[in-house]
Structures are given as C-alpha cells and as structure tokens.
Amino acid sequence: MKNPPSSLKKGVKERSRYYLVALVAAIISVAWIAPEPAPWGQTGGGWGETGEEWTLERVPHLERWLRYDLNAGSSSWISYPDGTDFTQIEGAYQAELTATGMDFDDDDRMESDTVGVHSTSRGLSVYAVVDLDVDTGLLMIASKYLTTDDNREWGLSSSYARVQETGGYTDNSYTAIFDAATGLQLLELHWTPGDTVRAYRNGAHIASSPDIVNDITAGSGDVSIGAQDEGGGSSMDGEIREIAIFSCDYHNMDYETDICNELNRRHSIW
C-alpha cells in the first residue's frame, strides 16, 4: 500500500489542529463564569468592575436627595438629581452652609413643593444624616406636614417618625416615638402600606407606631426641611448633612444595607 501524499498529510494535521483549538475554546467558554459585580455600597464608592462611582441615584424611586456638598447655597438647596429647589424661607433666621453641613437653628426652614413623595403601594423611606446640638424638644428634620386644614402627611424629627393615615391629628397612634440624642447620627423613617411606622438610628430599630397605617391622605403642604410646616414650629437645631427620600420602604430589602453603608462611607457616622 502506498503512503498518502504529503499534501494530504498536511491537510489532516491542519484540520486536527483546528479541531483541537476549537475544543479547548469550547471547554474554556463553558468553565469560565463571569464574576459577580461587587455588592453595592461595599466597595468604598466603587460599582461592580467598572470603577464607576456608586451613589444613591442608582436606587430606584429616589424622590428627593439633598447633600450639603452638592447644590447647597445661602438661599436654596437643589435636590439632586431631580432639580427640585428647596428655597430658604425669609425670616429672622436663615440656615447657614458650613464646611460639614447646612446649619439650622431657631426658625430656619427650607421648602420645595407640594408634590407627594410617597407611594400608595410601595410606601416611604426617609434617611437623614444629622448632627444634633440638643436632645430636647421635637426637632423637625424633614416633613410634609401642614397643620392648617388638616394636611398632615409625614414627618421625621429628632424624637419621632410619623405617618398620618388621615390629615387630622390622631394623638400618637401613627407615631414611632424615641429618645432624642445629640451628635452625628443617621435617622430613618420607614413605612409600608398596611404596616406600622418604624424608626431607626444608625441602622438599629428604635421604635414603632402603636397602629398600622393603610394609606396617606394627600395634603397641600410643602415638602420641608428644618421645621414642620409653613407656620414653622418644631424647628431644627443642628446640622443636616444629607437627606434622601424614596417612595418605597427599603428597610427589608438589600438596598437598605447599600444605602446605609454609602451614607456612613461619606460621613463616618459609626
């Protein structure tokens, strides 16, 4: 039997080499699994593998976001990224921008608009990084709470978190009451329709309302910071460094850890 020509041998070798390379590539493609992106908020401000900065803007249903180092001035504080302007209310006292936050005292107050920031299906979350000067009184941090004509909706202060099922005052049935504390801290209000109102400090649960709240009756009050309504009252005493308001109750979701970690990363709260 004659040996096959050299050209045939060469063709066989080339095909064998091609099949071998293809087989190795197939094995690698099956065995290699793309690594999961790093968890949100766990990378010191990084996001996934791209190095892109992680911010609260990545969390869905962000309604208002105020940072003292972004868009804060002597007369207004613009919510990022939606552009809502919180305007300084003219009066004897004015909130002052410092190197670490917006400083409120006495009758300082800033207001935006009457647009609701909660959801009738998802609820409400309010995160506030504050440095309180006193531990007495009801220092209102953020609210949509107009007492005139019973337009109360919700409020987060130094000593309570409240969501009103009706616009009228209902004692403390829908209020999570806790002891105020001085110093730098993260205070949170969380509510899901059909559940109680819950308050947290530095990630730990500190109070719940006695009764559940099924819904919020929409009112005509402005979203305000530093005092509770157009008439003032319960004025803030200390610095507000950051406020984030979401139309969703995030406490029992993965976003809660991400949000708290990101706020702590920037402000060194604990």
N, C-alpha and C positions, 0 to 999 in steps of 0.2 A: 504494500500500500504506500502510495506516495505521500510525502509530507505536504500539508496545506501551504499554499503560497504565503510569503511573508506579509503581503498586504492584508490577507485575511486574519493572520495572527495579530497584526497591529489593530485592526478594527475590533476584534474581540477584546483586546486589552483596554482600548479606549472606552468601549461600552461598559466593561466591568468597573472601570474607574468611575464612570459617570453614575452607575447604579450605587456604588459604594458611597460616593459623596451624597447622593440623594437620600440614601438610607440614614446616614449619620445626621443629616439636616432634619429629617423627619423625627428621629429619636430626640434630638435637642429641642425641637419645637413642642413635642409632647411633654418632655420632662420639665421644661422651663415654665415657670409660672410667674407672671408679673407681680412684683412685691406690692403689698397694700400701701396706699399713701399713709403717712404718719397721721395719727388721730388729730383732729382739730384742737388747737389750743395747747397741744403737748410739746410743741417744738420751739418754744420761745419766740413765737411770732411767725414761724415758717408754716408753709402749707404744702402737704404732700411732698413730692420730689422736685417740684419746680422751683422752690425757694420763694414763691410768691407769698407776700405777707398775708397772714390770716387776720381778718378783722370781723367785727360784729356784723358788718354789711353782708357777710356770707350767710347769715342765719335768716331763714325766711320770715316774713311777716314783721319786719322791723318797721315800726311806725314813726318813732322819733329817737334821735340819738344825738346827745349833746356831750361834747368833750371840751374841756377848758382850753386845750391846746389846738382846737380847730374852730375857726369861725366865731370865736368869742371876743366881744369888744365892750366898750364902755356903755353903749346904748342898746345893743342887740346881741343875741346869741342864735346863730343859724344852725338848725338841725341838719346833720349830715347823715345820709346823702340826699334826703328828700327836699331840702331847701326851705323848710318851714322856718319862719323868722319869729323867735321869741323876743318881744320888744320890751325894753325897760319901761316900767310904769312910772310916769313922772310923780314925784313926791318929795318929801323932805329927805328921804334916804335913797341911795342908789347902790345896787350891787356893784362890787369892785373886782375887776380882774387882777389876780395876783400871780405870782410865779408858779403856784401849785393848784389854783382853782378859782372859781367865782365865789367871792366872799359876800355872804348875805348877813344882814343884821337888822333888827328892828322891823321896819315896814317895807323892806325891799321886796320886789315882786317882778317877775317877767311872765308875759302871757303870749300865746300864739293865736290859735283859732278855736272854733267850736267843733271842729271835725272829730268824731269819735275815734278812739284808738283801740277799742276792744272788739272782740268778735263774739257773736251770739252762739257760735258753735265751738270755737277754739279757746275762748277765754281771754285772759290778760296776764302779762308778766311785766313787772317794773323792777329794774335793777338800778340802784343808786349808790355811787361811791361818794361818801360824805365824810367830813371831818368836823364833828360837832363840838361846839365850845361849852355847852351846858347840858346837863342831864335832867333838867326840869322843864315843865311845860310841854305843849304839843307843837313841836317844830315841824311845820309842813314842808316837805321836800318837793313833792310833785303831786298834782291832783287835777281832776276835772270835777270841781265840787263847788257849785254855786248855790248858796243857801237861799237866795231870793227866789220866791215862787217854787220852791222845792225842786231844784235842778241838780241835786246831788248825784254823783255817779261813782267816783272812786277817789281814794287818797292814800298816800304813803307819807307817814310822818316819822319823827324820832321815836314815837312810842305806840304807834298802831298802824295797821293796814286795814283799809275799809273798802268794801264794795257795796253799793246800795241797790237793793232789788227794786225799790221804789224811790222816787225823788225826794220823798219826805224823810224826816229824821226818825229813826227806829231804835232809839237808845243805842245799845251796843250789840244788837243781835247779829249784825253782819260785820262785826269788827274784831280783828285779832289784836288784842292788847298785850303789850310787853313793856318791860322797864327800859327807859332810855339810858344811853351810855355815851360818855364823851369819847372823843378821839376818832381816828380814822377807822372806817368800817364800811362793809358792803351790806346794805339793807335791801330786802326783796319782798315784793308783793306778788302772790300767785293766786289765780282763781280759774277754775274750770266750771262752766255752767252746770248747775246741779250739785255742786260741791261747796265745801266751806272755803272761806278766805284764809290763806296761810301766810305767815310772816317768817322770814329767815334773816339771820345775821351771820355774816361770814360763812355762809353755806349750811349753817345749823338751824333746824326748825326751832322757833321760839314761841309761837302762838298760833292758834286757830280760832276762827269765829265760832260762837255757840251754834249758829244756824247756817244752813246751806243757802246759797244764793242761786236762783234759777236763771236769772237774766238781769241785765242792767237797763233801766229805763233811760233812754237817751235824753239829755238835757241840753240847755243852751249855754252852759258855762264854758269858759275857755280852758284849754289845757295850760296849766300854770305851774311855775316853779318858784319856790321861796315863800309862798303864802297860799291860803286855801281858796280864795275867790276874789272877785272884783272889789269886795269890801275889805280885803286884807284879812288880818286875824291869823292866829297860829303861825306867826312869822318865823322863818328860819333864822338860826343863829349859828353861823359857822360856814364852812366851805362846801360847795358842791363841785366835785371834780368831774363826775361823769354820770349821765342818766341814759338808760336805754329802755325803751318801751316797745313791747311786742304784743300783737293781737293774737297771742297764743300762750297757753300755760305750758312752759317748757320745763317745769321742775322735775317731772318724772320722765324726761326724755334725755337722750345723750347730749343734746345741746346744752343742758344745764351745766355739766362739768366743763364743757368747752368755754362757755360764756364766763363762768366764774374764774377759770384759770387765766383767761385772757385779761380780765379786769385786774386780777391780782398781779399778773406779769407787769402791767403798766404802772400800777400804783403801790405795789409792795404792801398789801393790806395785812397779810399774815405770813 
